[in-house]
Amino acid sequence: MKRLVMIVVLLFLSNVTYAQESTVTTAAKAYFWNRVHFGIKGGFTATNVNIDVRNANLNDYDLPTAEKFNWRVGFDARIDAFDNFFIRTGLEYVNKGFNVDLNKLKQKYNDIKSIQGQWTTLYRYIQLPLDFGYDLGSFQLMAGPYFSYGLGGTEMYDLAIEMNDGTSNNFNKTTDLQPISGGSVNAGLPDNIDGMVPDYFRNFDFGLTFGLGYKIGKLNINLQYEQGLTNITPDFSQEPNFDPNDLQLKHNVLSVNLTYWFK
């Protein structure tokens, strides 16, 4: 009889302990889930590149650039960490690139009388941001790194160039830009206008972001600046004495984004 009573007591205590543990686990999950938020985002961007040519032989690549207006779209996630600090991440499709400023290009070459048309370059990426932020009531401050994977790109130019000697030339072409991994490509640089923007770029881009946000209900408006730290110029193995550090291209992006938090 005593053994039976002892067994019943032990079973009762184990059930109570299990119920308490289950309650604690459920409460912990609910606490964490309540601090996680999801949303969809979209935005308009003004993109450009910083070109740094460190070899006089590559001077033709030192193109005068201008902003190119693009867009981005993706998913947002926010984790409320502690006090007013939070972590914001997500996954987004981002267009980057630049336009060539034709007026400044004409000024660069003294033998050009006039140049008309357009010249634009587009890079497409999947991007993962990782921002650390602080809430200031309706406002938020954010900063952190981003990691991008290149999907491809396009260079397009349609130019009519008149020279000082009276001759004229028309250039019209669309070229697919290829992302490459490993930092090296078995190719050389063309020596005509096609070569002034490399046909290949490194598929990995890394940089820093800085942002200011404002929350209105379930909407979040964010002004953000991104500065790339990765030189996207690969090593052209067939180009004699070419060093990618002599031709550095780094992205920069200014964007206005809108996020709708559905959770």
N, C-alpha and C positions, 0 to 999 in steps of 0.2 A: 504493500500500500504506500509506504514511504517513497519507494522508487517511482511509483506511478505519479505521485504528487510532484516529486522532483522533476520528472520528465515534463509534466504539464507546465510547471513554472519556467523551466528552461525554454520550452517552445514559446511561451508567452513573451518572455524577455527578448528572445531572438526576433519575434515578430515586431515588438515595439521598437527595437534597435533598427530593424530594416525599414520600418515606417518612418522613423526619424531621419535616417540616412536618405531615403527617397525624397522626403520633404525638403531636406537641405539641398539635395542635388537639383530638384525641380526649381527651388527658389533661386539657386545660383544660375541655372540656365535662363530663367525668366529675367533675372537682373542683367545678365549679359545681353540677352536678345533685345531688351528695352533700350540698350545703349548703342545698338547697331541700326543704321539707317541706310536705305537704298534709294537711288533716284536715277533718272535719265537726264542727260545733258546735251546741249548743243551750243555752238558759239561761232562768232565771226572773228577772223584773225587777219592781222597785217604781218606778213612774214617776209624775212630777208635773210641774207647771209653776210657774215663778216669774211671778207677775202683778204688774206695776208700773203703777199708774194715776196719771198725772200731770196729770189734768184733773178738777176736781170735778164737771163735768157727766157724767163717765163713771163715777161712783162705783158704779153698779149692777154694773159689770163687775169690780169688785174682789171676786171671789168667794173665800170661804175654801175652800181645796182640801185634799185628802187623797190619799195614795198610792193608785194603782191597780195591781193586780198583773197583769202581762202576761207575754209570752214572746217569745223570739227564736230564729231558726234560720238556719243558713247554712254557708258554707265558710270555712276558715281556710288561710292560707299563711304560712310563716315562712322567712326567708332569714337564715342565719348569716353575718353580715358579716365581722367580724374580732374576734379575742380572744373576749371574752364578750358582745359587742354583737350584736344581731339586729334585723331589721325584721319586723314582723308586720302582715299585711293580710288581705283577704278580701272577701267579699260576703255580706250577710245581710239577712233580712227581719226588721223590728223593729216591734213595737207600742209606741206611746207614748200618753200621755194622763193623765187625772186623774179623781178623783171629787170631787164637791162635798160638803163637810162640812156636813150639814144642821143639826146642833146649833149650830155657829158661825154659820150663815146665819140661824137663828132669833134669835140674840143680836144680830145686826147690825140687824135691823128690829124696833123696839119694838112694832109693831102686830100681830106674829105671835104667837099663843098656842101653837101646836104645828105641826110639820111632819113628815110621815112619808113614807117611800118611798125612792127612790134616784135619783141624778142622776150620770151618768157620760159621759165624753167619750173617744173613741178616735181616734188618728191612726196611719195605717199608712205605713211607709217602707221603701224599699230603701236600705241603708246600706253605705258603704265606709269602714272604719277604716284608719288608717295610724299604727301604734304603733312607737315606737323603744324597744327594751328592753335590759336587761342581766341576764345570768345570774348568780345567786348560788348555784351548786350546784343544789339542787332547786327553789329559789325564783327568781322573775323579777320585776323591776320594769319597768313599762311606762308610757309616756305619749305622747300625740300627738293629732292632729286626727281628726275624722270628718266625712264628707260624706254627707248624706242627701237622697233625692229622695222627695217625698210622693206616695203613690198614692191616698189618699182617707181618709175617716174617718167616724165616726158619733157623734152626740150622742143620748143616750136619757135621758128622765126620766119618772118615774111618781110623782107627788107628790099628797099630800092635805094641804091647808093650812087650818088653822082660825085665824080672826082673833080678836082680843080683843073685837070687837063682836058675836061670835057667828056671823058668816057663815063659810062654808067654800067652798073651791074645789078642784077636782081638775084636774090637768094631766097629760096623757099624750101623749107624742109621741116619734117617732124621726126624726132628720134626718140626711141624708147631708151630710158636710162636704166641700167641694170644694177641691182644691189648685189654685192659680192661679200662673201665671208672670208675670214682669214687675213684680210688686209692687203692681199696681193692679187693682181689679175695678169694673165698672160696676154698682154696687149701693149700697144704703143699709143702715143698721142698723135692724132692727125695734125698736119702742119698748115691746114687752111681754116676757114671760119668754123668748120665742124669741130675743131679741136679746142675752141676757146671755152667751151664747157665740157668737162670730161664725160664720156658716155657711161662711166661706171662710178658707183659710190659705195662706201662701206655701209653694210646693212645694219650696223649697230650705232646708235646715237645715244649719248648720255649728256645730261646737263642739269641745271638748277632752275627752279621756278620760285617766283615771289608773287604773292597775290593779296588782294583786299576784297573781302566779300561783304554782302549786305543781304540779310534775310527778311523776307516778307511772307509770313505764313509758311506755306509749303514750298515757296519759291526762294531760290538763292541766286543772286546776281554776283558775278565774280569778275574782277579786273585782274588780269594775270600777265606777267612777263616771264618768258623763258629764254635762257641763254645757254646755247649748246657749248659743251666743253670738248667734244670729240671732233677731230679733223676727219671729215667724211671723204677726203681724197685718198684713194688707194695707192698702192705701189704698182706702177706700170713696169712690169719686169722686162718688157722689150724696149723700153725707153732708156738709152745709154745715160748713165750718171744721173738718173732721175731720183730725187728724194722727195717723198710726199710732204715732208716738213717744210719744203720750200714753196709749197702751194697749199695753203691751209684754208679750208672752207668750213665755217661753223654757223649753225642755224641760230637765228633769234626770232622770237615770236611774241607779238603783243595781241592779246585776245580779250574779248568780252564774252562771257559764258553765262548761260542760264540753266539752272538745275531745278527739276521738279522732284521733290522728295515724296515718293508714294508710300514709304514706310519710315 
